[in-house]
Amino acid sequence: MTRRGRPRAGPQPETPGTAIELGLTEQLDTLALELDPRNPRLARDEEGAGQQELLRIMIERFKVDDLAESILASGYNTFDPLVGWRHDNVVTVLEGNRRVATLQLLLAPERAPDRHRAKWTALAARVTEELRGSIRRVDLRIYIDRNAVDVTSYIGFRHVTGVLKWPALEKAEFIGKMVETHGWTYDQVADRLGSYARHVERHYIAYRMVEQAREDRIDGADQMAESFGVSLRALQASGISEFLGVTYPADPEQSRRPVPETQATNFGDFVKWTFGTPERTRILPDSRRLTDWGTILQSTEAVSYLRRTPNPDFDRAYFKSGGQAASLVEALYTASDRLEESVPLVEEHRESDEVKDAVAQCARFLGQIVRHFPDAAARLQTPATPAP
């Protein structure tokens, strides 16, 4: 049955009988473990890196020195299980690469790249014999298939919906791999992650949209990937999905290329306007204005302005879209609502100097507005009610 209610809790690693417990636990030499060159957190150009390069990436991108300080201060916490994959007479770490890299550097600081070696040598010098004994060998739950459902589910629950969440792009890429490697539906992925099918679908479609931009060699695709969170939020803004022709059919097979070929021109423009290119600054000034951006992209006049102008201005495009008038109407109605709330209170507080100043301020601005609207101004030409 399709699940649309509250998400079911994902795998709980410390609860006996859950799927992750099916892996056999072994105690292995920490320095003999291999970091994962296909770690989901690696950038596209980092995948397949050697062990020395992976240690450099861990040092420079994943703040393993902070983790080292924590281990030196409080000891090594074994609460969260390490997960490994045995193949070709080695064990590759699938879950816990950051922890294992930290332990390896504390045990063997000479493995650190030259420019980081002095720092890790100093950190390693603080390792006590007791700590060294506790980290020389570590427990791992070992699997013989890196794509085992239990492994994928556990890592996904921990980092996609759990307490140690990855950044948006990494989460979406992992969801994409769950869909495409296992052939799971959105509901099946959601069940494994303790999430909602519609949440999974949004991430998958945004991920596939970035992949489509890369496959089609759209200028600005790399910038789009770097700002993946903006892509994800953009598709939720009214008008943007329509501009791109993106729909949500609840079927991954229909969303491998979420932007239809009929919208190819719009897609190329959207990428360069929203994210910029190496040669061109983006038009969208701030992701907080995605709602306004959707209004612009739904306006034929505003889009025509963006396409014909060498250096178009966002606010000018917004004005052409009619968005500025809509914003003004909203602001005026908001002010009207607040004034309506004030009417029953003013008589009681009319002797307050602060209230008098506030009323004078309202009158000043209202006077500047109604002079452009004679009919409204005429309605104000009534004498003030004298105080009793």
Secondary structure, DSSP 8 states (H G I E B T S, - for coil): ----SS------TTSTTSGGGGSEEEEEEGGG-B--TT-TTS-GGGTT--HHHHHHHHHHHS-HHHHHHHHHHH----SS-EEEEEETTEEEEEE-HHHHHHHHHHH-GGGS-HHHHHHHHHHHTT--HHHHHHHSEEEEEEES-TT-HHHHHHHHIIIIISSS---HHHHHHHHHHHHHHH---HHHHHHHHTS-HHHHHHHHHHHHHHHHHHHTT-TTHHHHHHTHHHHHHHTTSTTHHHHHT----S-GGGGSS-S-GGGHHHHHHHHHHHH--SSS--S---GGGHHHHHHHHT-HHHHHHHHH-SS--HHHHHHHTTHHHHHHHHHHHHHHHHHHHHHHHHTTTTT-HHHHHHHHHHHHHHHHHHTT-HHHHHHT-S------
